[in-house]
Amino acid sequence: MTKAETEGHPKVGALIRARRRQQHMTLEALGKSAEVSVGYLSQVERDHATPSLGTLAQIARALGVGIDYFVSAPTAQNALTRAGERNRFSVDGSSIIYERLGADFPGNQLSSFVMTVPPGYRSETVAHEGEEILYVLEGAITQRLDGEEMLMRAGDSLHFRGNRPHSWSNHTDQPARLLWTGTLALFRSSAKPSRQVAAVANPGFPKPAKNKKIVKQEKR
């Protein structure tokens, strides 16, 4: 994002802290409700760590708001999306670029995204409600599930319950593109964000710096 795009927009951490205080919640109470460690939550509030959509959804739910309270995301007006025309966005500070595929309608259960994951990305280990399907479109990632590690390349897929501890990373020198589909609710909310945060329309994918350190404490 350019300086002009980011000026005047508060960080996600500041919005989480403000909402938590508004709800008279301690870090410990929020961490327990969101199933996120207090240490990591403290880092997020101080913008020393960037939550991904999955983590942000858990925090938002614990705070009684929708994820769109913190992230201005593209709204699906109908069921059809076309290649090259979808809005692309990211959580402020995150290295992952998302393209939303799913639409909202009464009774829908699925969320779906195409994710572009840069070299050096590494998630934290998490467990949550629902289930996930991961399909590798391009590149490769290393997936960990219940302590078992597996290398997934283009064409490989994995379907699992979200309550099984899982994490993943891109240890290659090339970006990976993934199709993620799951039942974890992300944008099913009528809450309106007070200010737009971290939405970008068709951004260019940043080239990773050489010898870049692995990004810690992120997840889907």
C-alpha positions as CSV (number, residue, x, y, z in Angstrom):
1,M,0.0,0.0,0.0
2,T,1.2,3.5,-0.7
3,K,1.6,6.2,2.0
4,A,-1.5,7.9,0.7
5,E,-3.5,4.7,1.1
6,T,-2.4,4.1,4.7
7,E,-2.5,7.6,6.1
8,G,-5.3,8.1,8.6
9,H,-6.1,4.4,9.0
10,P,-5.5,3.0,12.5
11,K,-3.7,-0.2,12.9
12,V,-5.6,-3.4,13.6
13,G,-4.0,-3.7,17.0
14,A,-5.2,-0.3,18.0
15,L,-8.7,-1.2,17.0
16,I,-8.7,-4.4,18.9
17,R,-7.4,-2.7,22.0
18,A,-10.0,0.1,21.8
19,R,-12.8,-2.4,21.4
20,R,-11.5,-4.6,24.2
21,R,-11.4,-1.6,26.6
22,Q,-14.8,-0.5,25.4
23,Q,-16.1,-4.0,26.5
24,H,-14.2,-3.8,29.8
25,M,-12.3,-6.9,29.0
26,T,-8.8,-7.8,30.2
27,L,-6.2,-9.3,27.9
28,E,-6.6,-12.6,29.8
29,A,-10.3,-12.6,29.3
30,L,-10.1,-11.8,25.6
31,G,-7.3,-14.4,25.0
32,K,-9.4,-17.1,26.7
33,S,-12.5,-16.3,24.8
34,A,-10.7,-16.1,21.5
35,E,-8.5,-19.1,22.2
36,V,-5.4,-17.0,21.5
37,S,-2.5,-16.8,23.9
38,V,-2.2,-13.6,26.0
39,G,1.4,-13.1,24.9
40,Y,0.5,-13.2,21.2
41,L,-2.6,-11.0,21.8
42,S,-0.4,-8.4,23.5
43,Q,1.9,-8.5,20.5
44,V,-1.0,-8.0,18.1
45,E,-2.4,-5.0,20.1
46,R,1.1,-3.4,20.0
47,D,1.4,-4.1,16.3
48,H,4.4,-6.4,16.9
49,A,2.5,-9.3,15.3
50,T,-0.1,-9.3,12.5
51,P,-3.1,-11.6,12.8
52,S,-4.4,-13.3,9.7
53,L,-8.0,-13.6,8.9
54,G,-8.5,-16.8,10.9
55,T,-7.1,-15.3,14.1
56,L,-8.8,-12.0,13.5
57,A,-12.2,-13.8,13.1
58,Q,-11.7,-15.5,16.5
59,I,-10.8,-12.2,18.2
60,A,-13.7,-10.4,16.5
61,R,-16.1,-13.1,17.7
62,A,-14.8,-12.8,21.2
63,L,-15.3,-9.0,21.1
64,G,-18.9,-9.3,19.8
65,V,-18.3,-7.8,16.3
66,G,-17.8,-9.1,12.8
67,I,-14.3,-9.2,11.2
68,D,-15.4,-6.3,9.0
69,Y,-15.2,-4.2,12.1
70,F,-11.4,-4.4,11.7
71,V,-10.9,-5.1,8.0
72,S,-12.7,-3.5,5.1
73,A,-13.1,-6.4,2.7
74,P,-14.7,-6.7,-0.7
75,T,-18.4,-7.4,-0.6
76,A,-19.7,-10.2,-2.8
77,Q,-22.8,-8.8,-4.7
78,N,-23.6,-12.1,-6.4
79,A,-22.3,-15.6,-6.8
80,L,-20.1,-15.0,-9.8
81,T,-16.5,-13.8,-9.6
82,R,-14.3,-13.6,-12.7
83,A,-10.5,-14.1,-12.9
84,G,-8.6,-10.9,-13.0
85,E,-11.6,-8.9,-11.7
86,R,-11.7,-9.9,-8.1
87,N,-10.5,-7.4,-5.4
88,R,-7.4,-8.5,-3.6
89,F,-6.7,-7.5,0.0
90,S,-4.7,-8.2,3.0
91,V,-4.7,-7.6,6.8
92,D,-2.7,-4.5,7.6
93,G,1.0,-5.6,7.8
94,S,0.4,-9.2,6.6
95,S,2.4,-10.7,3.8
96,I,-0.5,-12.8,2.5
97,I,-2.8,-11.5,-0.3
98,Y,-6.4,-12.8,-0.3
99,E,-8.9,-13.0,-3.1
100,R,-12.4,-13.7,-1.9
101,L,-14.4,-16.3,-3.8
102,G,-17.4,-17.1,-1.7
103,A,-20.7,-15.2,-1.6
104,D,-23.0,-14.4,1.3
105,F,-26.6,-15.7,1.3
106,P,-29.0,-17.0,4.0
107,G,-27.8,-20.3,5.3
108,N,-24.4,-20.4,3.6
109,Q,-21.7,-22.3,5.6
110,L,-18.5,-21.9,3.5
111,S,-15.8,-19.3,3.2
112,S,-13.3,-19.5,0.3
113,F,-10.3,-17.6,-0.8
114,V,-7.3,-17.8,-3.1
115,M,-4.3,-17.0,-1.1
116,T,-0.9,-15.8,-2.4
117,V,1.8,-16.8,0.2
118,P,5.3,-15.3,-0.1
119,P,8.5,-17.1,0.6
120,G,9.4,-17.2,4.3
121,Y,5.9,-17.2,5.6
122,R,5.2,-19.3,8.7
123,S,2.0,-19.7,10.7
124,E,1.6,-20.4,14.4
125,T,0.0,-23.7,15.5
126,V,-3.7,-23.3,15.9
127,A,-6.9,-25.3,16.5
128,H,-10.5,-24.0,16.0
129,E,-14.1,-25.0,15.2
130,G,-15.1,-26.2,11.8
131,E,-13.2,-27.8,9.0
132,E,-10.8,-26.8,6.2
133,I,-9.9,-27.9,2.7
134,L,-6.6,-26.7,1.3
135,Y,-5.6,-27.1,-2.4
136,V,-2.2,-26.0,-3.8
137,L,-2.6,-24.2,-7.1
138,E,1.0,-23.2,-7.6
139,G,4.2,-23.6,-5.7
140,A,4.6,-25.6,-2.5
141,I,4.0,-25.4,1.2
142,T,4.9,-27.5,4.3
143,Q,1.8,-28.4,6.2
144,R,1.8,-29.7,9.8
145,L,-1.2,-31.6,11.2
146,D,-1.3,-33.3,14.6
147,G,2.5,-33.2,14.7
148,E,2.9,-34.9,11.3
149,E,4.7,-32.8,8.6
150,M,3.9,-33.1,4.9
151,L,5.1,-31.3,1.8
152,M,2.3,-30.2,-0.5
153,R,2.9,-29.3,-4.1
154,A,0.7,-28.0,-6.9
155,G,-2.3,-30.4,-7.3
156,D,-2.1,-31.7,-3.7
157,S,-5.0,-31.2,-1.3
158,L,-5.8,-31.7,2.4
159,H,-9.2,-31.9,4.2
160,F,-9.2,-31.9,8.0
161,R,-11.1,-30.8,11.1
162,G,-10.1,-27.4,12.4
163,N,-9.8,-28.7,16.0
164,R,-6.7,-30.7,15.1
165,P,-3.6,-28.6,15.8
166,H,-2.2,-27.4,12.5
167,S,0.3,-24.9,11.0
168,W,2.0,-24.4,7.7
169,S,4.8,-22.5,6.0
170,N,6.4,-21.6,2.7
171,H,10.1,-22.6,2.9
172,T,10.6,-22.3,-0.9
173,D,12.0,-19.3,-2.7
174,Q,8.9,-18.8,-4.8
175,P,5.3,-17.5,-3.8
176,A,2.7,-20.2,-3.4
177,R,-1.0,-19.9,-4.5
178,L,-3.5,-21.8,-2.4
179,L,-7.3,-22.4,-2.6
180,W,-8.6,-22.4,1.0
181,T,-12.2,-23.4,1.8
182,G,-13.6,-23.8,5.2
183,T,-16.6,-23.4,7.6
184,L,-14.9,-20.8,9.8
185,A,-17.2,-17.8,9.5
186,L,-15.2,-14.7,8.4
187,F,-17.5,-12.1,6.9
188,R,-20.9,-13.1,8.0
189,S,-21.8,-10.1,10.0
190,S,-23.9,-6.9,9.8
191,A,-21.4,-4.9,11.8
192,K,-20.1,-1.8,10.0
193,P,-16.5,-0.7,10.4
194,S,-16.0,2.8,11.5
195,R,-13.0,3.2,9.2
196,Q,-11.6,1.2,6.4
197,V,-8.5,-0.7,7.4
198,A,-6.1,-2.7,5.3
199,A,-8.2,-3.2,2.1
200,V,-6.3,-2.9,-1.1
201,A,-7.7,-3.1,-4.6
202,N,-5.6,-5.2,-6.9
203,P,-2.2,-4.5,-5.3
204,G,1.0,-5.6,-6.9
205,F,2.6,-8.5,-5.1
206,P,5.7,-7.3,-3.3
207,K,8.9,-8.9,-4.2
208,P,10.5,-10.6,-1.1
209,A,13.8,-9.3,0.1
210,K,16.8,-11.5,-0.2
211,N,17.6,-13.4,3.0
212,K,14.4,-12.2,4.5
213,K,13.7,-13.6,7.9
214,I,10.7,-15.9,8.4
215,V,7.6,-14.0,9.4
216,K,6.3,-15.4,12.7
217,Q,2.9,-15.5,14.4
218,E,0.6,-15.6,11.4
219,K,-2.0,-18.0,10.3
220,R,-4.9,-18.3,7.9
